[in-house]
Amino acid sequence: MKEVIIRPVTSEKAVRLMEGQNIITLIVNSKSNKQKIKKAVQELFKVKVLKVNTLHSTKNEKKAYVKLSDDDNALDIGADLGMI
């Protein structure tokens, strides 16, 4: 699963999304699809993923916004990753 997720995004917007909407933001492999990203996040962090949105940034990176279930806390994952 390490080949899917490259690194977390540590911007102010990413932290705001974690706090307000329970979304974690990740830079992922450009060849990964939404199903692979969902599976990787669920296996790596032991959480339930509700939705995955992706976009290609201007820096030629693929960014994934991963919405977690209400039972899981994105802030806890962010703390584990050293984002906050």
LOTOR-903313 format. One record per residue (C-alpha): x, y, z; residue in one letter; residue number from 0. Coordinates in Angstrom, 3 decimals, padded with zeros to 6 digits. Layout:
BEGIN
      east     north        up  lofi  lumvex
         X         Y         Z     A     NUM
...
END
This chain:
BEGIN
      east     north        up  lofi  lumvex
   000.000   000.000   000.000     M       0
   002.998   002.282   000.308     K       1
   003.155   002.453  -003.497     E       2
  -000.289   004.122  -003.555     V       3
   000.116   006.778  -000.852     I       4
   003.160   009.006  -001.232     I       5
   002.738   011.543   001.597     R       6
   000.143   013.564   003.532     P       7
  -000.565   017.201   002.731     V       8
   000.271   019.491   005.657     T       9
  -001.253   022.797   004.536     S      10
  -003.651   024.981   006.512     E      11
  -006.501   023.903   004.246     K      12
  -005.735   020.219   004.918     A      13
  -005.835   020.773   008.692     V      14
  -009.074   022.764   008.369     R      15
  -010.639   019.880   006.404     L      16
  -009.520   017.409   009.085     M      17
  -011.091   019.486   011.850     E      18
  -014.313   020.496   010.127     G      19
  -015.221   017.741   007.682     Q      20
  -013.260   014.657   008.825     N      21
  -011.268   014.557   005.557     I      22
  -007.601   013.641   005.190     I      23
  -005.646   014.984   002.226     T      24
  -002.931   012.843   000.653     L      25
  -000.575   012.980  -002.310     I      26
  -000.949   009.664  -004.128     V      27
   000.596   007.864  -007.067     N      28
  -000.713   009.362  -010.308     S      29
  -001.640   005.887  -011.602     K      30
  -003.773   005.028  -008.557     S      31
  -007.533   005.049  -008.952     N      32
  -010.149   005.811  -006.295     K      33
  -010.700   002.153  -005.418     Q      34
  -006.969   001.564  -004.823     K      35
  -006.712   004.718  -002.706     I      36
  -009.741   003.693  -000.613     K      37
  -008.373   000.199  -000.057     K      38
  -004.902   001.509   000.860     A      39
  -006.243   004.015   003.406     V      40
  -008.548   001.434   004.987     Q      41
  -005.764  -001.139   005.337     E      42
  -003.050   001.291   006.421     L      43
  -005.021   003.294   009.002     F      44
  -007.719   000.733   009.958     K      45
  -010.579   003.173   009.246     V      46
  -013.749   003.165   007.151     K      47
  -013.637   005.394   004.070     V      48
  -016.904   006.867   002.834     L      49
  -015.723   008.759  -000.242     K      50
  -012.587   009.571  -002.236     V      51
  -012.199   012.625  -004.475     N      52
  -009.070   013.130  -006.573     T      53
  -007.525   015.942  -008.575     L      54
  -004.308   016.666  -010.405     H      55
  -002.586   019.681  -008.891     S      56
  -000.603   022.312  -010.755     T      57
   002.594   020.739  -009.393     K      58
   001.897   017.596  -011.460     N      59
   000.851   015.617  -008.394     E      60
  -002.341   013.683  -007.777     K      61
  -004.132   014.742  -004.614     K      62
  -006.785   012.650  -002.856     A      63
  -009.379   013.956  -000.434     Y      64
  -010.508   010.991   001.686     V      65
  -013.738   011.353   003.692     K      66
  -013.806   009.130   006.782     L      67
  -016.842   007.752   008.604     S      68
  -018.082   009.504   011.723     D      69
  -016.739   006.629   013.846     D      70
  -013.155   007.495   012.818     D      71
  -011.356   010.750   013.530     N      72
  -009.172   012.371   010.864     A      73
  -007.348   014.383   013.553     L      74
  -006.085   011.166   015.140     D      75
  -004.655   010.019   011.808     I      76
  -003.169   013.466   011.231     G      77
  -001.476   013.308   014.628     A      78
  -000.094   009.843   013.839     D      79
   001.311   011.161   010.552     L      80
   002.860   014.196   012.249     G      81
   000.645   016.690   010.433     M      82
  -000.561   018.471   013.560     I      83
END
